[in-house]
Amino acid sequence: MQELRLRQQMTLAPRLQQSVKLLQMTALEFTTAIQQALASNPFLEEVEESEDAGEPRAGDAARADSAAPPAASAPAAEPAAPEAPEAPAYSGDYPVRPAGDGAAQDLGQWASASVSMHERLSRELGNYRLQPRDRLMAEFIIDALDDDGYLRTPLDALCDAAAGFSPPPDEHEWMAALRLVQQLDAPGLAARDLSECLALQLAAAPGVPAARRELALRIVREHLDRLARNDSAGLRRALGCEADALRGACALIRGLDPKPGRRYSDEAPAYVVPDVFVDKWQARWRVLPNRRAMPQARLHQAYADLFRRARLDDRSPMAQELQEARWLVRNVEQRYTTIQRVAEAIVRRQQRFFEYGEVALRPLMLREVADDLEMHESTVSRATVGKYMVTPRGVFEFRHFFSRELATESGGTCSAAAVRALIKELIDGEDPAMPLSDVALARQLAASGILLARRTVSKYRGQLRLPPAELRRQQ
């Protein structure tokens, strides 16, 4: 029996697919992609170092696609700004002077950064086609994971009415977003307790006999307390299984990772090529693109003119290569423009951070920047994941500047990152013989108008990798 079904499906044109793919790449991935294109497409050529590779080549973009409207240009951060500084290379031969007129220093001290768990999951999430609402819910879950990879916050407390959901997500929607995040990268992440963490890893373990897997799942779901006490006799009675089967199931469980998030902090550092430099010039903060660290591709005009004079079939392989070259040149320029505009929007909204540091970091959502720039929120998300800026205060991923809003007693708001900075300041200034407990920290924050539950203070202290008071006490 044959059945005919109609289905609507939205697909992106090849040029838009390439544009999205280039935007979500890190600087290192982007460099590799452009080098491969230069090596394989005869209609592309690399801009020589002697040429001005630091400025956008509007003429090349116009020749690349004369039928399309020009790309939106980034608003100038400062008029008549001097040339961008030399970009640090990731092979080790980086310069010894930062952007601006600051004192010379070795940029190698912050030239590498670990790929965090949150960054890795956000990248994985970017590979899924999701509705903006579903993607935002998943991002809330990813942001709430602690260093062990657990979701300790109840789903209905992940966001408030100001998060932009209309109507508010129900339990089924949150659970669907949670299941999606639990499928990203390492099994066991985004579990709400140890039992769920181990169960997720058992379900994903390859090559395990079905009977052993099922027995192990029963143990982690119903009898973890007995396993912790090594109560083999009690487990056999409760499960009604043979000793050999129990030993095999227990050995399987003990081979699992109870803290799957910790593996990310132990990874070897990956070198970071910053996308932009931020410095202060003429009393104002500006953003300079870091183009010289990456290969510059443009249309090989001589070959393109020869092809047009040859009047070959528009469907020939060479015609396709010429079209792909035009797309690439234009999409590369669009990538630079988008990253530049997003960086400038971040700097405009976070100027107090650049002046005063972490304690002045204000709450910021992707939606605010998207509204400022009249972009889709998913575009801003792609332009922030894996993108880095060099600032006088160090190297930061763009996403560092996005933090959820916390209410204060006075009716104002502050960012979670600012609260973490305040907690660190309080702990740094405490008496080593009488360190501040989480309750005492919560009281001191309340005295400053920031009302947080003790468990929230504990969570933020844990994110800072600071031990509890009893472990900080010095005799």
C-alpha positions, 0 to 999 in steps of 0.5 A: 500500500502506497501512501502520499504525504505532503511535508513542508521543509525549509532549506537554506541555499548553498550560499547561505549554508556557507555563510552560516558555517563560516560564521560559527567557525572559530578563528583557527577553523576559519583559517583552515577552511580559507587555506583549503579553499585557496589551495583548491579553487583556481579563481581565488588568490591570497592577498600578499602581506605587502598589500593592505590586508587589514582593511575590508576590500569592498571592491573585491566583495562587489566584484564577487557578487555584483547582483547581490546588495552590498554587505552591511558595513560595521559602524566605525568604533572611532574616526581616523583610528590608527591601523590595527596591531599585528595579530598574534600567531598561534604557532608561537611567534606572537608579538610582544605588544598588545593593542593600543599604547600600553606597556609591552608584555608577552602575549603568550601568557594568555595566548592559550585557553581550555575549551570549556564544557559550556563552549563545547556543548554550545558548539554541539548545539549549533549543529542542530536545526532548532526553533529559537525558543527551543535553542534558547531553552537548551542554552539556559540548561547548558549555562546552568551546568556546574563544573561536575556537569550536573544540572542542580537548578530545577528546570522551572527556576532556570529563567524568569518572566524577563527571559523572553518566553511567551508563553512560559515553557511548560514542563514537557518543553523543559524536559525535551530541551533537557533530553537534547542537552543530555545527548550532546558530547559526553554521556552523563552531562546535564544529569540532575543527580548521580543516579541519572548521570550513571543511568545516562552513561549506561544507556550509551555504553557500547558493547554491553550485554543487555542483561548486564546493562539492565541489572546495572540500571536497576542498581543505579536507579534503585539501590545506589545506597547499597552499592555505596555500602558495598552491601553485596548480600543486600543487593542480591536479595533485592535484585534476585540475581546470581553473584557472578551477574552482580559482580559484572554489573557492579564492575560496569558501574564502577567504571563510569564517571560520576563527574563527567564535567571534570574531564573538560578542565583537564584537557590540553589547552587549545591555542586561541587566535583572537577575532578582535582587539579592544583598547582605549583610544582618545578616551573611548573604547574601540574594536579593531578586527584581527584580520592579519592573523588569518589568510585573506582571499579575494577573487583572482580577477585575471582568471575570472576575466579569461573565463568570461571571454571563453564563454563556457557553459554556465553549468560547467565545473569551472563555472561552479568553481567561479560561483563558489569563489564569489560566494566565499569572498562575499561570505568571508567579508560578511563574517568579519562584518558580523563579528565586528558589529557584535563585538562593538555592541558588547563593548558599548553595553559592557563599558563599565567592565572594561573600566572597573573589571568583573564586578561591573559586568552588567546582565546581558542577553543575546536578545538585547544584542540581536535587537540592537543590531537587527539580527536574528538571535541565532546569528548573534549566538553563532558570532559569540561561540568560540570568538575571542577578544583581546582586552587590557584585562585579558583574553575573553570569549564573547560569551563571557559578557553574557550573564543572566540577570539577578534582582537586587533589594533596591529593585535594580539588577546585577549579573551573575558574573558580577556576583561571582566577582563579589564573592571572590573579593569577600573570600580574598579579604576574609580572615584565614583563621575564621573564613566566611561560610556560605551563610555568612557570604549570603548575609554580606551580599544581602547587606549590599542589596543582593539577595541570594539563597545559601545554595546559590552562593555555594554554587557560585563559590563552586564555579569559582573553584573555591573550597568551602570554609572548613577547607579554607581555614588556616590555623 
